[in-house]
Amino acid sequence: MSNPSRQADIPAEVKQAAFFAADLIVCRSQIQFYPDSHPAVAAALDKAILRLAPLLAGGKPLTLGVTSQGLLLSENLIEPHNVKLRGFAELLASFGIIAISFSEATRPEDLLRFSRIINCPRSEIWNSGGIIHAFDVAGIRAIEVQAIDLSVFTLTGEIGLDSDGRPLDSWEFFVRKLLQGCFHSSPEQMPELLAASPARIAGELAAMLGNVPDEARQYTLKALAECYVGQSQHSDTAVINDDSLDKITAFISSLEPKLRCDFILNICNSPQASANFSERLLHNLPEEGLQEVVQSITTNGIQVPDMILGILQRLASHPDLGRDPDLDAAISSTGVGDKVQTLMRETDLEQYIPTRYLQTLAAILATDKLPDADLNLLAELRGTLEPNQLESKVTDIIDEIVMVVPLSEQGEGIRDNLLQQVEYFLSMRDFASLGKVCRILEGGYAGESSGFINSDFIRQTLDAASILGRDSYPDIREVVTIIGVPFIEPLIDKLATEENRSLRRFWFDCLGGLGEMVRSAALARLKDGEWFVIRNLLVMLRNFSDPEVLSEVRKLTGHKHPKVRSEALRSLLHYQDPAADKLILSELQQSDPVRKLAAIQSAEMSRSKEVMQQLFNLLETTGIGDFQLELKSAAVQTLANIGNPLALPKLLGIISSNPLLHRNKHALLKIEAIRALPLFKPDYVRPILLKISGLPQDPLAVHALEALKTMDGATP
């Protein structure tokens, strides 16, 4: 029977778990963009650890389920409509993670290593042995994952034995590996699952793979196929018993069509598969399995495995052999049948191939290679015939003509060719070449830009950034810079709705590259009702400090949204407006902790002694009420970022004090103060840190040692 009080706590736990998962996302992002020693990384990790503590009540680890729909806690989906949490779950699932558990022993360094791993390319983790192997190599013990463990499928020459000490047949060996790598079965469950029918095993595998992305599914199927083929090749193919072969055939037959087709193709493509073994297995497969493979090959244009080519070739050479009419019909319906009969008819090759060409082919087959010089030359020649190469050369020629021939003598042909090239390079997403063409048109045919710059051109150009990735950013930005004004409003709209951090930075860079052209559009949009649009515009307007901009920014210090107020205040500090310090002092005295926190974070740009004194006053606040750890930690970080040595006595006072009240929270504030010291001049703080790091049995010593390591040129 379920515990009612426990069920009543579930919504609160789910909410707390959502906050923790959001902190993990922040940790991953900070570690991705900043070095490990950066204060932002340490702050994100510490915040996540503090958030985890309440979720570990009773000493039990926090376990989050991972599905393609999102994260689970106690079978409850955590904020299913939260796009970022769902994306984080998809990221974890792409590594084959099914569940992840955080124990009481979890420390910031564990989260740091975990974040490093999930920031790696997925292919790198899969190819190196899977996520569990990556955790082992990183030395992560406090965080455990249940996942698809590809390292289990790597054959090391071991021979599996049954309970009587006899070697396992290939089917039982395969099932044991499958259960160990994908289902993490307990020793008590293993006999039951080993006795299960192949159809049940296939169903369980399909259900498990249904929750992981395509990439993880492909890696798993490939590893399974390699494992089975490799183990079978360790045995004498001829003596693999029929029962074992029947079971693997039943297993493959019971898989869903897509999984079945992919599994067969992986077996066929395995470099370990011998012709004898492959033909025995394929001979036992159901007709629909081979039909699906042939259909997939012809539909998707993938490379035909040599094994299937060999079988089709022998069928074509022996018309008297009985063949299944349904399979023939399936092959014929795809159009492959006639080609196979024609191209693979060994006895009639001469009928279809000219004699001289056939002699050349025979010479190549005899040596199994082309001369290196010919290969290199062919590759170069083939490259010059690519459509992009030809069009690019045409662009270069036109550029030379425009430079030499006066505009009045160029005629309509050059302009028409350039406009056609715009369409071509845009459709090919070749923005390096498109930039060349746009530069020529803007230079010599400035009035013609309206002929191709329309909403569709702008949309395709900007959409390409998310499709092509970071490598395309410089070329796309070059096109944006050349065209200029038509891109400003769409870029501002993109910036307002973009969730991807990399793309947001790119849109900022594109707008920043347009210089003075952005100013008027940004000022006009400051009355936009969406707060996040206004915040982004304020950041852009920091490049302009004229009286009109300053006046508009001052008005926004009274905006109803705190993030707009905070950004406006930071802008005024950037402009070194005398009113900014007065506003910060006013905000620091507010009772609303959100407003006060925003003011503390903005104060790092101030050099006012009154502002610094107000931060000192905040750190001295005591009482039996709320300790205000978040505000005090932010104040410590702000003082460190300011870097004024007058703040050092205050931070040292925190480190050396031992108040009776709020001892645990004060201990965390001490750690924050020690971590902030490396931001001051090394000559000031190195002796202090050396002294603390040498104190025996002092819990702060290890943090002082880490702080020394983050200082440039400092050694403990």
Order of alpha helices (4+ residues) and beta strands (2+ residues): alpha-alpha-beta-beta-beta-alpha-beta-alpha-alpha-alpha-beta-alpha-alpha-alpha-alpha-alpha-alpha-alpha-alpha-alpha-alpha-alpha-alpha-alpha-alpha-alpha-alpha-alpha-alpha-alpha-alpha-alpha-alpha-alpha-alpha-alpha-alpha-alpha-alpha-alpha-alpha-alpha-alpha-alpha
